[in-house]
């Protein structure tokens, strides 16, 4: 699994096991750490001082801002209605996909095994709990968890405090 020539690496990027990643057409910012068995696709960007843990998939159209922590096995999705073929049976081309960009804002943390649907924004310093499925935006400074994920408290509160006005689920 290669690091392609078209990858733009910032200063002091650490790729823990360069032979065990698949990076192509992406940009990775200064001082970011990338664990083994990570794939980062073209037209995606990872900011500075991020941690991308093992077995994570960052697909085309995902922007990860600075100082973000992505846990182990996090999956990003970039098409709400993916199909392999057209109605006539022909294989769909890249031009026929409906890519929806996703943004993970500065200082956010995404827990292990979370799935992030396309078209959402996870706000600054938000925390997405392990195993959550994010289908709607997560406001800044909140904790969202569950399937589907919903805000359960503000980040930094010592007690769980309902934030019903910021429900994330449909």
N, C-alpha and C positions, 0 to 999 in steps of 0.2 A: 504494500500500500504506500503510495508515493506522496511526496510533497512536490507538487508541480512547479515548473519554472515561473508560472504566472501568479504565484502567491506573493503578496507583499507583506513582508514581516518587519515589524518595528524593531527597535533596539532592545536587546536583552530578552527577546521572546524565548521561553523555555518550552521545548517540545520534548516531553519526558522520554518517549521512545519513538524517534523519528521514523523508524521502519514500521510502526504500528498505527499510523494515522493515514487519512486520505484527505488531503487539503488541495483544493484547486480553485483558481479564480477568485480567491477571497483576500481580505485584508485583515491582518491581526496586529493590534497596537502594541506599543512598548510595554515590556515587562509582564506580558500575559503568559500564563502557564497553560499548556494544552496536554492533557493526559493521554494515555494510550487508548486505541480503538475509538478515536474521535474522527468523525467526518465533518468537514466544513466545506460547503459547496460554493460554487461561483456566485458572484453578486451578493455575497453576505459579508458582513463586517463585524469584527469583534474589537472592542475598544482597548484602552490601556489598563494595565493592572487588573485584568480579569483572571478568573480561574475557571477553566473548562475541564470538568472531571471526566473520567474514563467512560467509554461507551455512549457518548453523547452524539446526537445527530443535529447539526445546524444546517438547515437547507437554504436554498436560494431565497433571497428576499428577507432574510432575518438580519436585523441590526441589533447588536448587543453593545450598549454604551459602556463607558468607563466604569471600572471597579465593581463589576458584576460577578457574582458567584453562580455558576451553573453546576448543579450536582451531578452525580453519576446517573447515566442512562436516561438523560432528559431528551425528549423527542419534540422537534418542532415540525409543524405541518404547514405547507404553503398553498394548498389548493383544496377548497371546500368540497368539490365534486370531482374527484379524480377519476379518470377513465383510461383504460389501456387502448381502447379502440373507438372508432367512430361508428355511426349507425350502419355504414356499409361494410364493416368488418376491417377496414384499413387501420393500421396502427396510428395512433395520434402522435403528432409531432409536438415539439416543445412550443411552437407558436400557437398551438390549440389549447394549451393549459391556461388556466385562469389563476395566475400567481397573485396572492394577496400578501402584502408586506406585514411583517410583525416587528415590534420594537420592544426591547427590554431596556428600560431607562437606568440611568446611573445609580450604582449602589444597590440595585435589586439583588435578591437571592432566589434562586429557583431550586427547590428541593429535589432529591433523587427520584427518578422514575416519573417525574411530572411530564405531562403532555401539554404542549402549548399550541392551540389551534391558530390558524392564520388570521390575520387582520386584527389582532389584539395588541394593546399596549399594556405592559406591566410598568407601573409608575415608579418614580424614584424611591429608592429604599424600601420598596414593597418586598414582601416575603411570600412565596408560593410554597405551600406545604408539600412534603414528599407524597408522591402518588396522585397528586391532584390533576384534574383535567380542566384547563383554563379555556373557557369559551367566550368570555367577555373581558373587557378591560378591567384591570386591577388598579385602583387608585393608589397614588403615592402614599407611603408611610402606613400601609395597612398589611395585615396578614390575611391571605386567602387560602382556603383549603377545602378539599372534598371533591366529589364527582357529581355534578359539575362544581367547580370551585366557587366559593362565595366568601365574601369578607367576613371574618369572624372577630376581628378586633383591630384596633389601631396598633401599629408597631411601636414598641416602647412601653405600652401599658403593662403594668405588673399583673393585672387581673384581666380575664376575658371580659370584654365589653362589647355588647352587640352593636353593630353598626348597620342597622337595617336599612338606612338610607343609601347604602353603598352595596346592595346585593349584586353579586357578580353573575349569578345564574340567570337563565332565561325566565 
